[in-house]
Amino acid sequence: MNVPNDLKYADSHEWMRAEEDGTVTIGITDHAQEALGDLVFIELPAIGRTLAAGEACAVVESVKAASDVYAPLAGEVVAANTAVTTAPESLNADAYTAWLFRIKPADPNALASMLDAAAYEKLIA
């Protein structure tokens, strides 16, 4: 299982990466994509949408099931990776390069309270 050390994680299986401009890139973890199986459809949140932490904001659908993706942090959606909507299988190929959306967090320090790689590995063990 691939759990990069330079990312933060939510117990709902999203990964987060702080960007230099203060935004946070969010995607689903390798564990999540593996559990879902072959992805066939992805719905992303609209740019400009304000999200509450824990709010369901995207959907990933596989041949087995549909699953909500939750906003691990509160903030405004500033970008959506539309490339994954036309090629959902890219998430199966590499969950950490096929990001879903970026937010400008309402609290710039909120990312610090998320799980680190070791804590996430313990969660999924």
Backbone torsions as a table, in degrees:
resi	resn	phi	psi	omega
1	MET	NA	131.7	-178.0
2	ASN	-92.3	117.1	177.8
3	VAL	-132.9	87.9	-177.9
4	PRO	-59.2	138.7	-178.2
5	ASN	-72.1	-20.6	-175.1
6	ASP	-88.4	6.1	-179.3
7	LEU	-111.9	165.2	171.5
8	LYS	-109.6	161.2	-173.5
9	TYR	-137.6	152.7	173.6
10	ALA	-109.5	151.8	179.5
11	ASP	-69.1	-7.7	174.9
12	SER	-92.4	12.0	171.2
13	HIS	75.9	33.0	169.0
14	GLU	-103.8	147.2	172.8
15	TRP	-107.2	155.9	-179.0
16	MET	-136.4	140.5	176.4
17	ARG	-131.6	124.9	176.5
18	ALA	-72.9	133.4	178.1
19	GLU	-102.8	159.5	-177.7
20	GLU	-61.5	-27.8	-178.0
21	ASP	-84.6	5.9	178.9
22	GLY	92.8	-8.0	176.9
23	THR	-81.5	168.6	178.3
24	VAL	-127.3	124.9	176.6
25	THR	-87.5	137.9	-175.4
26	ILE	-129.8	139.3	175.7
27	GLY	-149.2	-176.2	175.9
28	ILE	-99.2	151.3	-175.8
29	THR	-75.6	164.9	175.7
30	ASP	-59.6	-40.3	177.5
31	HIS	-58.6	-44.1	-178.7
32	ALA	-64.8	-46.9	-178.0
33	GLN	-66.0	-34.4	179.0
34	GLU	-67.0	-40.8	179.3
35	ALA	-66.2	-35.5	-178.9
36	LEU	-74.9	-34.6	-176.0
37	GLY	90.1	-159.4	-174.9
38	ASP	-64.1	115.4	-179.1
39	LEU	-79.0	137.9	-176.8
40	VAL	-124.7	-14.5	-177.1
41	PHE	-155.3	139.3	176.7
42	ILE	-136.6	131.6	175.0
43	GLU	-116.9	127.8	-176.0
44	LEU	-108.2	158.1	176.3
45	PRO	-72.1	152.5	179.9
46	ALA	-72.9	142.2	174.7
47	ILE	-63.4	135.2	-177.5
48	GLY	97.4	-14.2	-179.9
49	ARG	-70.3	136.3	176.1
50	THR	-94.7	127.4	-176.4
51	LEU	-112.2	143.6	171.2
52	ALA	-92.3	148.9	176.2
53	ALA	-59.3	130.8	179.9
54	GLY	89.2	-4.4	-178.5
55	GLU	-76.0	135.7	174.0
56	ALA	-68.6	125.9	-173.1
57	CYS	-135.8	-8.8	179.2
58	ALA	-148.8	165.6	179.2
59	VAL	-133.2	135.0	170.2
60	VAL	-118.9	129.3	-176.6
61	GLU	-121.3	133.5	178.8
62	SER	-117.2	-179.8	176.7
63	VAL	-66.3	-18.4	-178.2
64	LYS	-95.7	-38.7	-171.4
65	ALA	-165.5	164.0	170.9
66	ALA	-106.5	142.6	-177.5
67	SER	-136.2	138.9	174.9
68	ASP	-76.5	149.1	170.0
69	VAL	-110.0	132.6	-175.8
70	TYR	-104.9	147.0	174.7
71	ALA	-75.4	113.4	-179.9
72	PRO	-72.8	-20.0	-179.7
73	LEU	-131.4	150.3	173.3
74	ALA	-76.6	145.2	177.4
75	GLY	161.8	-174.9	-178.5
76	GLU	-103.9	133.4	177.0
77	VAL	-70.0	122.9	-178.6
78	VAL	-112.9	-12.1	178.0
79	ALA	-158.8	149.7	175.5
80	ALA	-133.8	135.3	-177.6
81	ASN	-86.1	84.1	-176.9
82	THR	-65.4	-17.7	177.2
83	ALA	-59.1	-32.6	-179.8
84	VAL	-74.7	-20.5	178.1
85	THR	-73.8	-30.1	177.9
86	THR	-89.4	-17.4	178.1
87	ALA	-137.8	68.7	-177.0
88	PRO	-59.0	-26.4	-179.8
89	GLU	-65.1	-15.7	177.7
90	SER	-62.8	-28.3	175.5
91	LEU	-68.0	-35.5	176.3
92	ASN	-69.5	-34.1	-178.2
93	ALA	-70.6	-43.0	179.0
94	ASP	-158.7	96.0	-176.1
95	ALA	-62.4	-20.0	-175.0
96	TYR	-95.8	-10.8	171.9
97	THR	-102.1	-25.2	179.6
98	ALA	-89.8	72.6	-179.6
99	TRP	-70.3	163.1	-178.2
100	LEU	-102.6	-54.6	-177.9
101	PHE	-153.3	165.6	176.4
102	ARG	-121.6	142.6	175.7
103	ILE	-125.7	154.2	168.2
104	LYS	-96.9	107.8	-174.0
105	PRO	-65.3	141.8	176.3
106	ALA	-65.4	-35.7	178.1
107	ASP	-118.5	108.2	-177.4
108	PRO	-60.4	-17.9	-179.3
109	ASN	-95.5	-2.6	-175.2
110	ALA	-62.7	-32.2	-178.4
111	LEU	-60.4	-32.6	-177.9
112	ALA	-60.7	-25.9	-177.4
113	SER	-87.4	-2.2	179.9
114	MET	-78.0	165.6	-179.2
115	LEU	-67.3	142.8	170.6
116	ASP	-88.8	178.0	-175.6
117	ALA	-59.1	-43.2	-178.4
118	ALA	-62.5	-42.8	-179.8
119	ALA	-67.8	-37.8	178.7
120	TYR	-68.6	-40.8	177.5
121	GLU	-60.1	-38.9	177.9
122	LYS	-64.6	-40.2	179.9
123	LEU	-61.4	-41.7	-174.3
124	ILE	-91.7	-2.3	-177.9
125	ALA	-67.4	NA	NA
